[in-house]
Amino acid sequence: MMCAGLIDAHKADVLLLEKNEKLGKKLFITGKGRGNLTNIADVRTMLECISSNPKFMYSALYSFDSAATMDYFEALGLKLKTERGGRVFPLSDHAYEITDCLSRRLKQNKVNVCLKSGVKKILTDNGRVSGVLSADGREIQADCVIVATGGLSYPSTGSTGDGFSFARELGLKVTDTCPSLVPLNADKTICTPLAGVSLKNIGVSITDRKGKKLFEDFGELLFTHNGLSGPVILTASSRLPKNTDISGLTLHLDLKKALSFEQLDERLIREFKENPNKQFKNSVGSLFVHKMEEMMVALSGISPEKPCNSISREERQGFARIIKNVEISLKGRGSYDEAVITKGGVDVRQVDPKTMEAKEIKGLYFIGEVLDVDALTGGFNLQIAWSTAAAAARAVSGS
Ligand SMILES: Cc1cc2nc3c(=O)[nH]c(=O)nc-3n(C[C@H](O)[C@H](O)[C@H](O)COP(=O)(O)OP(=O)(O)OC[C@H]3O[C@@H](n4cnc5c(N)ncnc54)[C@H](O)[C@@H]3O)c2cc1C
């Protein structure tokens, strides 16, 4: 939609083929229905938030950055606001306004929109694109074909990986894909009883079988029936290399990130001194949210009924060590049905980063999530879609 709206209507007749019965189904659910369409971060910061192939995005982002995105939408009448972390949303908090805006622009730009029009195959002739074959068997001639079919995440929105098949059929390489910005499945004996518990300022690190640290950050997380979710976990899923076998990894939680081990030990000494005759299990209420107390007492290895004044130094320090390092074994990534994005896609080495044109097939372009580029949450993934769309539009318009 962005690309079709930006192509110079004097230079090309644009046909937009969408297999759904309406445009922008995924846009509708972005940002929990509020549409976090970009981020005010400068390009350098934005590149740091791109997890796969940031260098490929350099030219496209500098040519059409978040300021350009905001100008574009504002010129189309969309009022915007910026929230925590530089996230930009429609002022109305309604993602559908983004789709409405883009649809209006398609009309202005005289784009011929065909809904319920899936593409089955891309046609080529002598190393150049010649058109597409539609799902109902029509051959549509074209000098240029721009593939904007998305990835595999939330397939109910229409993103079912068709662009990957098109690329493979044409002999292009598609790198391995996996769900990303996705909850992680983990040891249910710890996670399931805590399902629904949300924790802030938690240190999270992930190590492999040899103890090598693969990820470290802190933030907010949520226990689920199958494992863990929440912002810091989604970030972890994006930062872990896609070929990593998650099921061999261990996640470590530091439940008192703000305290050093010594400070935490002091706090436990104080807590136990103030309640000498209380049973251990009744003395931890100020340390954890209620739903976690029982789990932490069990993990401590200290008898729950033991009076606080009988807890030994070793037991107390062992407990402090566990609070700062709850180990949870990971079982795998969540599925595409719950993944915000797909990691992997059309290998960017085969695509010109200035134009998004396939190097070996003239007139064929790939934009958005179908490419092997993905980023953290915060409006960066849509910015990747807008910037790559703008690059292809410029190329096709000859500007
Ligand atoms: C729940 C959720 C929330 C998100 N929130 C945000 C957010 O707030 N901010 C952000 O930056 N990113 C967010 N994202 C990611 C962002 O939505 C995607 O990265 C972005 O939409 C990718 O755009 P795209 O145009 O490449 O692909 P898509 O948006 O997936 O669009 C692809 C389109 O192509 C159509 N199509 C597919 N195959 C064919 C075919 N064969 N023929 C014809 N049409 C076809 C599909 O029906 C679809 O309409 C979110 C994603 C999800 C799932």
The ligand as a MOL file (V3000), in Angstrom:
LIG
                    3D

  0  0  0     0  0            999 V3000
M  V30 BEGIN CTAB
M  V30 COUNTS 53 58 0 0 0
M  V30 BEGIN ATOM
M  V30 1 C 0.1990 -8.8430 16.3210 0
M  V30 2 C 1.2230 -8.0050 15.6030 0
M  V30 3 C 1.4720 -6.7370 16.0590 0
M  V30 4 C 2.4510 -5.9650 15.4180 0
M  V30 5 N 2.6540 -4.6970 15.8610 0
M  V30 6 C 3.5960 -3.9280 15.2650 0
M  V30 7 C 3.7750 -2.5690 15.6690 0
M  V30 8 O 3.0410 -2.0390 16.5020 0
M  V30 9 N 4.7830 -1.8630 15.0540 0
M  V30 10 C 5.5670 -2.4130 14.0890 0
M  V30 11 O 6.4600 -1.7270 13.5950 0
M  V30 12 N 5.3720 -3.6700 13.6370 0
M  V30 13 C 4.4040 -4.4240 14.1970 0
M  V30 14 N 4.1820 -5.7040 13.7340 0
M  V30 15 C 4.9720 -6.1880 12.5830 0
M  V30 16 C 4.4170 -5.5680 11.2930 0
M  V30 17 O 3.0230 -5.6200 11.2970 0
M  V30 18 C 4.9560 -6.2910 10.0650 0
M  V30 19 O 6.3530 -6.3400 10.1200 0
M  V30 20 C 4.5020 -5.5650 8.7970 0
M  V30 21 O 3.1040 -5.5730 8.7150 0
M  V30 22 C 5.0940 -6.2030 7.5540 0
M  V30 23 O 4.5280 -5.5700 6.4540 0
M  V30 24 P 4.4830 -6.2840 5.0260 0
M  V30 25 O 3.7330 -5.3370 4.1420 0
M  V30 26 O 5.8230 -6.7060 4.6410 0
M  V30 27 O 3.6380 -7.5980 5.2350 0
M  V30 28 P 2.1550 -7.8480 5.7930 0
M  V30 29 O 1.7170 -6.7300 6.6580 0
M  V30 30 O 2.1930 -9.2160 6.3520 0
M  V30 31 O 1.2480 -7.8110 4.4860 0
M  V30 32 C 1.3460 -8.7880 3.4790 0
M  V30 33 C 0.0920 -8.7050 2.6210 0
M  V30 34 O 0.2940 -9.4760 1.4500 0
M  V30 35 C -0.8870 -10.2400 1.2030 0
M  V30 36 N -0.4960 -11.4470 0.4740 0
M  V30 37 C 0.2560 -12.4760 0.9080 0
M  V30 38 N 0.4290 -13.3960 -0.0440 0
M  V30 39 C -0.2630 -12.9400 -1.1340 0
M  V30 40 C -0.4690 -13.4450 -2.4450 0
M  V30 41 N 0.0400 -14.6080 -2.8400 0
M  V30 42 N -1.2270 -12.7100 -3.3030 0
M  V30 43 C -1.7660 -11.5160 -2.9220 0
M  V30 44 N -1.5990 -10.9940 -1.7010 0
M  V30 45 C -0.8510 -11.6950 -0.8140 0
M  V30 46 C -1.4280 -10.5570 2.5890 0
M  V30 47 O -2.7930 -10.9040 2.5280 0
M  V30 48 C -1.1380 -9.2640 3.3180 0
M  V30 49 O -2.1960 -8.3460 3.2280 0
M  V30 50 C 3.1890 -6.4810 14.3190 0
M  V30 51 C 2.8990 -7.7600 13.8610 0
M  V30 52 C 1.9210 -8.5190 14.4840 0
M  V30 53 C 1.6140 -9.8890 13.9530 0
M  V30 END ATOM
M  V30 BEGIN BOND
M  V30 1 1 1 2
M  V30 2 1 2 3
M  V30 3 2 2 52
M  V30 4 2 3 4
M  V30 5 1 4 5
M  V30 6 1 4 50
M  V30 7 2 5 6
M  V30 8 1 6 7
M  V30 9 1 6 13
M  V30 10 2 7 8
M  V30 11 1 7 9
M  V30 12 1 9 10
M  V30 13 2 10 11
M  V30 14 1 10 12
M  V30 15 2 12 13
M  V30 16 1 13 14
M  V30 17 1 14 15
M  V30 18 1 14 50
M  V30 19 1 15 16
M  V30 20 1 16 17
M  V30 21 1 16 18
M  V30 22 1 18 19
M  V30 23 1 18 20
M  V30 24 1 20 21
M  V30 25 1 20 22
M  V30 26 1 22 23
M  V30 27 1 23 24
M  V30 28 2 24 25
M  V30 29 1 24 26
M  V30 30 1 24 27
M  V30 31 1 27 28
M  V30 32 2 28 29
M  V30 33 1 28 30
M  V30 34 1 28 31
M  V30 35 1 31 32
M  V30 36 1 32 33
M  V30 37 1 33 34
M  V30 38 1 33 48
M  V30 39 1 34 35
M  V30 40 1 35 36
M  V30 41 1 35 46
M  V30 42 1 36 37
M  V30 43 1 36 45
M  V30 44 2 37 38
M  V30 45 1 38 39
M  V30 46 1 39 40
M  V30 47 2 39 45
M  V30 48 1 40 41
M  V30 49 2 40 42
M  V30 50 1 42 43
M  V30 51 2 43 44
M  V30 52 1 44 45
M  V30 53 1 46 47
M  V30 54 1 46 48
M  V30 55 1 48 49
M  V30 56 2 50 51
M  V30 57 1 51 52
M  V30 58 1 52 53
M  V30 END BOND
M  V30 END CTAB
M  END
